[in-house]
Amino acid sequence: MPFVSTKKPNFTGDIPGWVGKFFHSENMSFMHYTIDADAGAIPMHKHMNEEVWNITEGSLEITIGDETQVAGPGDVAVVPSNVEHALKPLGHAKAIVVNHPLRTSK
């Protein structure tokens, strides 16, 4: 799978308003999210994967551990393995998320 098109969504997230494309390589997983302006927040949670959020449009309020910041286009948030984190959209947004190692669920 050397090439992937992200033009058509292949999933709707468990949180209303989160839609995107989910795919993976041998060792990493990727999500390209389009987030509606009225989308719900992703509550505090953690997982064994390191996760990197690259905000490409709009802005998200991101909490990692006990630190909260607003991230916008060009900002990146790095979530270490097993650290609690949460995200709240602040209007329409888009983000590219990378997980390592491979994450089999969205």
N, C-alpha and C positions, 0 to 999 in steps of 0.2 A: 504494500500500500504506500507507494512513494508520493502520491498526490491525492489530496482530499479537497472536495468543494464544500465550502461552508455557506453557500448561497441559499440552500433550502434547509429549514430546521428539521431535526430528526427527533426532538423531544420537547415536551412542555414540562417544566419543573414541577416539583411538589408544591412549591410556593406560587400562588397565583401571580401572573404577570412576568414570570421568568421563562423565556423560550430560547432555545438555542440548538447548537450542533455539538454533539458529543462524539469524540473519536479518540483513538489511541495509537501509539507506536508500540514497539516491543517493551519499552521501559517507562513510558509516561502516558498520562491521559490529558486530554485537552477539552475545554468547553468554550465555545464562543456564544456568549449570552447577549440577547437583546432584552432589556428590562423596561417594562412599561412604567409610565410616570406614577401610576397608582399601585404598583406592585407591592406585595407584602415583603416584610423583612425576613432574612434568614436568621433564626435565633442562635444563641450561643451553642456551639457544638465543637467537637474535636474529632480528629481521625489520625491514623498513623502516617498519612501521607503529608509530606511537605507540600504547600500549596502557594502558588504565586498568582496574584491578581494584577492584571495590566488593564487599567481603565482607559478606554479609547474614546468614549463620548459621555457627556453628562457627569454626574458625580455620585459617589456612594460614601456613606458614613461607615467606616470600617473599624471594628474593635478587635484587637489582637491582644489577648491576655487582659491586662488592666489599662491599656492605652487605646484611645479612640481618636481618629483623625478623619477629616473629609478628604477623599482622593478624587481627583479629576483627570482629564485627558493628559497622558504622559506620566501620571503617577503609577507607582508599583507598590503593592503591599505583599510582603513575604510572611507567610504563616508557617512557623516551624512545626515539625511533627508533634502531635499530641498536645498542642496548645489550643485552648478554647478561643473561638473567634465568632463574630457575628457581622452581618452586613445589612444596611438599610439604604434603599435607593432614595435619592433626593431629586426626584423627577426622572424623566426618561434617561436611560444610560445604556452603554454597551461595555462589555469587558471580555477579555480573553484570560482564561484560567488554565494553569498548567499544574498538574500533580505528579509528584515522583515519590515513591515508585508508582507504577501503574495502579490506577484506581478503577475498579470494575463497575462501581455504581456512581450515578451522578450525585 
